[in-house]
Amino acid sequence: MHTGRISIELLPGDGSEWLADASSPHAPFLFVEGNLGVPQKIAYKLYLESVATFREVRLRLRSLHGASDRPSQLTEDDVQTALRSSAILLLVNPAHVSALNTRKRLVLL
């Protein structure tokens, strides 16, 4: 069991130079001792797809802001979508203010 520090890092390129064994169960990601390496090309592709998804769920969450019954209107699917899409945005851009604020809003709810 790994008890040390874990990290997520962006790896240059598409990951092919990092993986000696392309049949790895984690390919194209590099997973070593609890640390995850994500190839930049894949992260940026996921980022572009996550922007639209995040924008949609953020609008739904913002429409609930200030509503007295907002917790009952907030679906688990919306929460999971917001968490997953914002995680990708923050991996590529750790200073993404909208993603940070959305995660903060979810914590406060």
Backbone as CSV, one residue per row, in Angstrom:
resi,resn,N_x,N_y,N_z,CA_x,CA_y,CA_z,C_x,C_y,C_z
1,MET,0.835,-1.179,0.000,0.000,0.000,0.000,0.883,1.246,0.000
2,HIS,0.534,2.206,-0.837,1.303,3.434,-0.957,0.830,4.431,0.095
3,THR,1.727,4.910,0.930,1.350,5.857,1.975,1.985,7.217,1.788
4,GLY,2.813,7.375,0.767,3.495,8.645,0.516,2.603,9.623,-0.221
5,ARG,3.186,10.697,-0.623,2.490,11.738,-1.342,2.099,11.255,-2.737
6,ILE,0.917,11.629,-3.173,0.476,11.282,-4.522,0.345,12.564,-5.340
7,SER,0.435,12.432,-6.652,0.358,13.603,-7.515,-0.283,13.251,-8.845
8,ILE,-0.709,14.299,-9.526,-1.183,14.197,-10.902,-0.359,15.200,-11.697
9,GLU,0.283,14.729,-12.735,1.165,15.577,-13.534,0.810,15.459,-15.014
10,LEU,0.988,16.558,-15.740,0.865,16.523,-17.189,2.199,16.081,-17.777
11,LEU,2.144,15.147,-18.705,3.344,14.653,-19.379,3.379,15.216,-20.797
12,PRO,4.537,15.659,-21.249,4.636,16.191,-22.615,4.243,15.132,-23.647
13,GLY,3.607,15.591,-24.708,3.292,14.699,-25.824,2.044,13.872,-25.625
14,ASP,2.032,12.715,-26.312,0.854,11.852,-26.284,1.013,10.665,-25.335
15,GLY,2.120,10.587,-24.649,2.349,9.519,-23.680,3.108,8.333,-24.232
16,SER,3.271,8.265,-25.545,3.929,7.095,-26.139,5.371,6.951,-25.675
17,GLU,6.057,8.061,-25.444,7.453,7.985,-25.013,7.585,7.594,-23.541
18,TRP,6.495,7.637,-22.820,6.536,7.318,-21.393,6.150,5.871,-21.110
19,LEU,5.446,5.265,-22.057,4.961,3.907,-21.829,5.787,2.900,-22.616
20,ALA,6.521,2.091,-21.905,7.281,1.028,-22.561,6.335,-0.085,-22.993
21,ASP,5.269,-0.278,-22.217,4.318,-1.351,-22.488,2.949,-0.743,-22.788
22,ALA,2.605,-0.626,-24.060,1.334,-0.024,-24.459,0.140,-0.869,-24.053
23,SER,0.375,-2.112,-23.637,-0.730,-2.966,-23.200,-1.025,-2.784,-21.708
24,SER,-0.381,-1.809,-21.089,-0.628,-1.502,-19.683,-2.119,-1.241,-19.478
25,PRO,-2.687,-1.694,-18.367,-4.120,-1.453,-18.125,-4.451,0.028,-17.966
26,HIS,-3.449,0.856,-17.750,-3.675,2.285,-17.564,-3.351,3.107,-18.807
27,ALA,-2.839,2.448,-19.868,-2.432,3.167,-21.081,-3.611,3.969,-21.621
28,PRO,-3.400,5.170,-22.079,-2.149,5.879,-22.289,-1.671,6.670,-21.066
29,PHE,-2.283,6.441,-19.929,-1.881,7.138,-18.712,-0.746,6.386,-18.035
30,LEU,0.081,7.108,-17.335,1.191,6.512,-16.600,0.802,6.516,-15.128
31,PHE,0.749,5.356,-14.514,0.362,5.239,-13.118,1.459,4.492,-12.374
32,VAL,2.207,5.208,-11.522,3.341,4.629,-10.811,3.264,5.021,-9.342
33,GLU,3.201,4.034,-8.478,3.213,4.243,-7.024,2.225,5.307,-6.571
34,GLY,1.008,5.238,-7.079,-0.023,6.174,-6.681,0.023,7.516,-7.380
35,ASN,0.964,7.710,-8.290,1.090,8.964,-9.023,0.585,8.774,-10.442
36,LEU,-0.180,9.746,-10.908,-0.797,9.666,-12.224,-0.153,10.658,-13.179
37,GLY,0.262,10.177,-14.339,0.770,11.019,-15.410,-0.240,11.039,-16.535
38,VAL,-0.659,12.241,-16.929,-1.648,12.405,-17.987,-0.963,13.078,-19.172
39,PRO,-0.945,12.429,-20.338,-0.340,13.053,-21.518,-1.041,14.359,-21.874
40,GLN,-0.253,15.394,-22.189,-0.803,16.713,-22.501,-1.812,16.672,-23.640
41,LYS,-1.508,15.946,-24.681,-2.419,15.912,-25.832,-3.793,15.385,-25.435
42,ILE,-3.818,14.401,-24.576,-5.096,13.855,-24.114,-5.781,14.849,-23.172
43,ALA,-5.010,15.447,-22.273,-5.575,16.419,-21.332,-6.184,17.604,-22.072
44,TYR,-5.506,18.096,-23.104,-6.026,19.247,-23.843,-7.274,18.881,-24.642
45,LYS,-7.308,17.667,-25.170,-8.509,17.218,-25.884,-9.682,17.113,-24.901
46,LEU,-9.422,16.536,-23.738,-10.462,16.447,-22.710,-10.890,17.833,-22.239
47,TYR,-9.946,18.753,-22.149,-10.234,20.123,-21.727,-11.252,20.756,-22.678
48,LEU,-10.996,20.640,-23.981,-11.899,21.236,-24.963,-13.303,20.658,-24.860
49,GLU,-13.400,19.362,-24.635,-14.711,18.729,-24.471,-15.357,19.134,-23.147
50,SER,-14.561,19.326,-22.115,-15.095,19.655,-20.791,-15.600,21.089,-20.698
51,VAL,-15.064,21.984,-21.518,-15.491,23.381,-21.459,-16.998,23.491,-21.708
52,ALA,-17.492,22.860,-22.754,-18.925,22.927,-23.065,-19.766,22.244,-21.985
53,THR,-19.313,21.094,-21.531,-20.038,20.378,-20.480,-20.091,21.205,-19.205
54,PHE,-18.957,21.777,-18.835,-18.894,22.596,-17.623,-19.792,23.824,-17.752
55,ARG,-19.777,24.463,-18.899,-20.596,25.655,-19.116,-22.075,25.330,-18.903
56,GLU,-22.543,24.217,-19.440,-23.951,23.828,-19.297,-24.321,23.569,-17.843
57,VAL,-23.516,22.779,-17.148,-23.849,22.440,-15.767,-23.698,23.661,-14.865
58,ARG,-22.742,24.519,-15.166,-22.553,25.744,-14.369,-23.772,26.654,-14.489
59,LEU,-24.358,26.751,-15.664,-25.572,27.548,-15.838,-26.728,26.978,-15.031
60,ARG,-26.844,25.653,-14.996,-27.904,25.033,-14.179,-27.677,25.303,-12.697
61,LEU,-26.421,25.194,-12.259,-26.112,25.444,-10.855,-26.336,26.913,-10.492
62,ARG,-25.964,27.811,-11.383,-26.146,29.247,-11.119,-27.619,29.607,-11.058
63,SER,-28.461,28.925,-11.838,-29.895,29.219,-11.798,-30.491,28.821,-10.454
64,LEU,-29.823,27.917,-9.749,-30.298,27.498,-8.424,-29.785,28.414,-7.322
65,HIS,-28.790,29.228,-7.637,-28.196,30.120,-6.645,-29.250,31.094,-6.126
66,GLY,-29.459,31.082,-4.839,-30.434,31.972,-4.216,-31.820,31.370,-4.114
67,ALA,-32.060,30.241,-4.783,-33.369,29.605,-4.666,-33.480,28.929,-3.306
68,SER,-34.591,29.111,-2.662,-34.741,28.577,-1.302,-34.748,27.054,-1.269
69,ASP,-35.159,26.432,-2.360,-35.222,24.963,-2.380,-34.126,24.368,-3.254
70,ARG,-33.001,25.067,-3.392,-31.955,24.623,-4.309,-31.423,23.218,-4.047
71,PRO,-31.250,22.757,-2.770,-30.720,21.401,-2.616,-31.618,20.329,-3.229
72,SER,-32.956,20.534,-3.178,-33.845,19.518,-3.744,-33.814,19.547,-5.272
73,GLN,-33.471,20.710,-5.868,-33.402,20.813,-7.322,-32.057,20.364,-7.874
74,LEU,-31.066,20.283,-7.029,-29.723,19.911,-7.453,-29.650,18.391,-7.566
75,THR,-29.426,17.903,-8.784,-29.384,16.458,-8.979,-27.967,15.927,-8.746
76,GLU,-27.887,14.684,-8.397,-26.584,14.043,-8.215,-25.809,14.041,-9.522
77,ASP,-26.513,13.902,-10.630,-25.857,13.921,-11.936,-25.216,15.290,-12.200
78,ASP,-25.921,16.380,-11.850,-25.352,17.719,-12.009,-24.102,17.887,-11.154
79,VAL,-24.153,17.416,-9.926,-23.000,17.527,-9.026,-21.818,16.761,-9.592
80,GLN,-22.042,15.523,-10.007,-20.956,14.703,-10.546,-20.394,15.294,-11.838
81,THR,-21.268,15.799,-12.696,-20.818,16.421,-13.944,-19.973,17.659,-13.643
82,ALA,-20.417,18.473,-12.695,-19.662,19.672,-12.321,-18.304,19.293,-11.739
83,LEU,-18.276,18.287,-10.880,-17.013,17.879,-10.271,-16.045,17.310,-11.302
84,ARG,-16.532,16.462,-12.172,-15.655,15.832,-13.167,-15.146,16.834,-14.202
85,SER,-16.046,17.641,-14.728,-15.604,18.592,-15.758,-14.685,19.657,-15.163
86,SER,-14.972,20.116,-13.947,-14.093,21.124,-13.334,-12.735,20.527,-12.974
87,ALA,-12.688,19.252,-12.638,-11.399,18.610,-12.343,-10.497,18.629,-13.569
88,ILE,-11.059,18.380,-14.739,-10.270,18.405,-15.971,-9.818,19.832,-16.274
89,LEU,-10.724,20.784,-16.106,-10.355,22.180,-16.350,-9.222,22.606,-15.428
90,LEU,-9.280,22.201,-14.186,-8.260,22.592,-13.212,-6.941,21.852,-13.411
91,LEU,-6.985,20.655,-13.959,-5.743,19.939,-14.267,-4.937,20.710,-15.304
92,VAL,-5.622,21.187,-16.332,-4.941,21.906,-17.406,-4.684,23.361,-17.020
93,ASN,-5.625,23.965,-16.293,-5.504,25.369,-15.908,-5.868,25.519,-14.423
94,PRO,-4.902,25.369,-13.523,-5.177,25.420,-12.085,-5.759,26.751,-11.598
95,ALA,-5.696,27.791,-12.425,-6.227,29.094,-12.029,-7.582,29.382,-12.685
96,HIS,-8.287,28.364,-13.126,-9.589,28.531,-13.779,-10.594,28.954,-12.711
97,VAL,-10.863,30.259,-12.640,-11.661,30.834,-11.557,-13.085,30.277,-11.523
98,SER,-13.703,30.109,-12.666,-15.076,29.587,-12.687,-15.139,28.167,-12.139
99,ALA,-14.170,27.345,-12.493,-14.138,25.971,-11.983,-13.908,25.974,-10.470
100,LEU,-12.997,26.821,-10.009,-12.745,26.923,-8.566,-13.983,27.401,-7.815
101,ASN,-14.650,28.419,-8.338,-15.848,28.941,-7.686,-16.990,27.935,-7.678
102,THR,-17.134,27.193,-8.743,-18.185,26.166,-8.797,-17.934,25.090,-7.755
103,ARG,-16.690,24.648,-7.629,-16.371,23.639,-6.610,-16.608,24.191,-5.210
104,LYS,-16.283,25.470,-4.996,-16.536,26.105,-3.709,-18.033,26.160,-3.422
105,ARG,-18.813,26.516,-4.431,-20.266,26.571,-4.264,-20.820,25.201,-3.893
106,LEU,-20.310,24.149,-4.516,-20.777,22.802,-4.186,-20.423,22.419,-2.755
107,VAL,-19.244,22.820,-2.306,-18.863,22.545,-0.912,-19.812,23.264,0.042
108,LEU,-20.125,24.511,-0.263,-21.010,25.285,0.596,-22.429,24.744,0.630
109,LEU,-22.854,24.137,-0.492,-24.194,23.529,-0.512,-24.214,22.268,0.322
